[in-house]
Every structure is written in C-alpha cells, then in structure tokens.
C-alpha cells in the first residue's frame, strides 16, 4: 500500500493530522485537501515541510 500519514510539526513536535492519506491535492495558495483511503477528507492551510515516502510520512508546517 502506498498511503502515508500526515502530520503537523510545531516546536519540533509532530501531531497527527490524518492516517492513511491516499490523495493530497492543492486547493490554492498553501491550502491542501487530504483524502484518506477510507474516504475521510480534510482541508488544511500550511506548507509541506518534508515527505518521507519510504516511512509513509508527510509533514506540514503552519504558516
């Protein structure tokens, strides 16, 4: 499976946004739509800080 977990990073601490994210789509300036394999959706505002696809992790930071 190719899904990843999405996290916020704040003060070097990672907080889970969503598990099993299958789709990450841009929705305009610094807005992203996350969709899980279960059909859950969430829109967030931030930027991608890093991605580690081997570890199935996408990390966002707030603006």
DRENMARKE-81751 format. One line per field, with one value per atom (N, C-alpha, C): residue number from 1; x, y, z. Coordinates in pm, 1 decimal. Example, Ala and Ser with C-alpha at 12.3 -4.5 7.8 and 13.67 -1.06 7.14 Angstrom:
// residues 2
seq: (1,1,1,2,2,2)
px: (1319.0,1230.0,1320.0,1285.0,1367.0,1290.0)
py: (-569.0,-450.0,-330.0,-225.0,-106.0,3.0)
pz: (780.0,780.0,780.0,708.0,714.0,787.0)
END
This chain:
// residues 63
seq: (1,1,1,2,2,2,3,3,3,4,4,4,5,5,5,6,6,6,7,7,7,8,8,8,9,9,9,10,10,10,11,11,11,12,12,12,13,13,13,14,14,14,15,15,15,16,16,16,17,17,17,18,18,18,19,19,19,20,20,20,21,21,21,22,22,22,23,23,23,24,24,24,25,25,25,26,26,26,27,27,27,28,28,28,29,29,29,30,30,30,31,31,31,32,32,32,33,33,33,34,34,34,35,35,35,36,36,36,37,37,37,38,38,38,39,39,39,40,40,40,41,41,41,42,42,42,43,43,43,44,44,44,45,45,45,46,46,46,47,47,47,48,48,48,49,49,49,50,50,50,51,51,51,52,52,52,53,53,53,54,54,54,55,55,55,56,56,56,57,57,57,58,58,58,59,59,59,60,60,60,61,61,61,62,62,62,63,63,63)
px: (84.4,0.0,88.2,35.0,115.8,67.5,-25.5,-73.3,28.6,10.6,101.8,20.1,81.9,20.3,66.1,-25.3,6.0,15.3,114.8,141.8,161.9,128.0,172.3,300.9,394.5,511.1,505.3,515.0,515.0,615.8,708.0,809.2,877.0,913.6,980.4,897.4,766.8,676.6,581.0,561.7,471.6,337.4,229.9,93.7,21.2,-42.7,-111.2,-228.4,-235.0,-349.3,-446.3,-394.0,-478.4,-395.0,-451.7,-387.2,-429.3,-346.3,-376.9,-420.7,-345.2,-375.1,-336.4,-431.4,-411.0,-394.5,-460.0,-457.5,-424.0,-329.4,-300.4,-309.7,-406.0,-427.7,-418.4,-353.3,-351.7,-490.0,-528.3,-656.2,-634.9,-526.9,-494.9,-368.7,-341.5,-218.1,-213.5,-122.5,-95.1,-214.3,-312.0,-424.1,-415.4,-446.1,-434.4,-558.3,-601.0,-709.6,-647.6,-670.7,-622.3,-740.6,-721.3,-825.8,-763.9,-827.9,-776.9,-833.7,-777.6,-827.1,-968.1,-1011.3,-1144.8,-1247.4,-1202.6,-1293.1,-1302.3,-1233.5,-1232.1,-1157.5,-1207.7,-1143.9,-1121.5,-1014.5,-983.7,-906.8,-941.3,-866.1,-780.5,-655.6,-563.7,-493.6,-442.1,-362.1,-222.6,-123.0,14.9,101.1,221.9,310.1,376.5,413.4,480.0,623.0,658.4,794.3,883.7,834.8,910.7,819.4,868.2,799.0,901.8,865.7,948.2,857.1,855.4,761.1,799.9,926.8,967.4,904.0,897.5,836.4,689.6,632.6,489.8,450.7,526.8,506.0,514.5,414.9,415.8,399.7,490.8,490.3,460.6,359.1,319.5,360.3,383.0,405.2,307.6,261.6,169.7,243.7,168.9,227.8,225.2)
py: (-118.5,0.0,123.9,230.0,349.9,469.8,450.8,565.5,609.0,732.3,788.6,854.7,879.1,957.7,1101.9,1195.4,1337.9,1394.5,1480.9,1538.4,1688.4,1760.5,1897.8,1892.0,1981.4,1994.5,2133.1,2134.6,2259.4,2241.7,2334.2,2327.7,2191.0,2139.4,2009.6,1892.0,1912.2,1804.7,1775.3,1648.6,1610.1,1566.1,1624.3,1590.2,1534.5,1421.4,1355.0,1439.1,1458.3,1522.8,1414.7,1317.9,1213.3,1090.2,974.2,847.4,800.8,719.9,651.7,747.5,855.9,954.0,895.0,900.8,846.1,957.9,1072.7,1184.4,1312.6,1388.6,1524.9,1613.7,1706.5,1794.5,1939.5,2024.3,2167.1,2226.6,2320.5,2390.6,2541.3,2585.8,2728.1,2752.3,2877.0,2914.2,2852.7,2759.8,2698.2,2626.6,2588.7,2508.3,2371.1,2268.9,2131.2,2052.7,1963.6,1870.8,1733.1,1674.4,1540.5,1444.9,1330.6,1228.5,1096.0,1029.9,900.5,787.8,668.9,551.6,514.2,569.4,542.4,645.3,744.4,847.4,971.3,973.7,1094.3,1204.8,1328.2,1442.4,1552.1,1626.9,1740.4,1842.4,1969.4,2077.4,2144.4,2170.3,2234.5,2349.9,2441.6,2552.6,2540.3,2534.1,2521.7,2490.0,2451.2,2409.7,2278.3,2205.3,2077.7,2106.0,2057.3,2074.0,1963.2,1839.3,1728.1,1608.0,1518.7,1393.2,1281.0,1173.6,1054.0,938.9,909.2,810.3,667.9,643.6,510.9,483.9,587.9,575.7,616.0,644.9,677.0,798.5,906.6,1024.3,1151.2,1240.3,1373.7,1472.4,1568.3,1663.6,1802.5,1866.2,2002.3,2096.5,2223.8,2325.5,2440.1,2499.5,2612.1,2735.9,2825.3,2949.8,3056.6)
pz: (0.0,0.0,0.0,-56.9,-76.3,3.6,94.3,169.8,274.0,322.4,421.8,531.7,643.6,749.8,735.1,762.5,754.1,895.5,915.5,1047.4,1037.6,1146.1,1166.8,1247.4,1219.3,1305.8,1368.4,1501.5,1578.5,1691.2,1699.4,1806.5,1810.7,1693.0,1678.1,1727.5,1744.5,1785.4,1669.9,1638.3,1530.5,1587.8,1531.4,1570.5,1448.4,1465.1,1355.1,1305.0,1173.3,1109.5,1063.2,987.4,930.7,901.0,924.6,891.6,752.4,692.2,566.0,455.7,439.1,334.6,199.6,108.3,-25.7,-129.2,-105.4,-200.6,-126.0,-181.8,-135.3,-258.6,-256.8,-371.2,-328.1,-409.2,-378.1,-402.0,-315.6,-328.1,-333.3,-389.1,-390.2,-310.3,-284.1,-213.2,-73.9,-56.1,73.9,135.8,56.1,104.0,38.4,116.9,70.1,110.6,23.3,54.6,72.7,188.6,220.0,214.5,152.2,144.0,186.3,280.6,327.3,242.9,259.7,187.5,232.9,346.0,399.7,352.3,273.6,222.0,308.8,421.9,504.7,432.0,444.3,379.4,480.9,458.1,544.0,461.9,477.9,414.0,520.1,484.7,578.2,509.0,590.3,538.5,597.7,511.5,554.2,434.1,460.3,350.9,388.5,285.3,309.1,352.5,470.3,521.3,467.7,472.7,416.5,394.8,310.9,283.8,291.2,355.9,359.6,319.6,190.7,140.2,176.1,202.5,249.7,385.9,469.0,601.9,603.1,484.7,471.2,556.6,543.0,627.1,543.7,562.3,502.9,617.3,626.2,738.0,685.1,744.2,710.0,822.0,786.6,888.6,865.2,972.8,965.0,916.4,856.2,807.0,912.8)
END
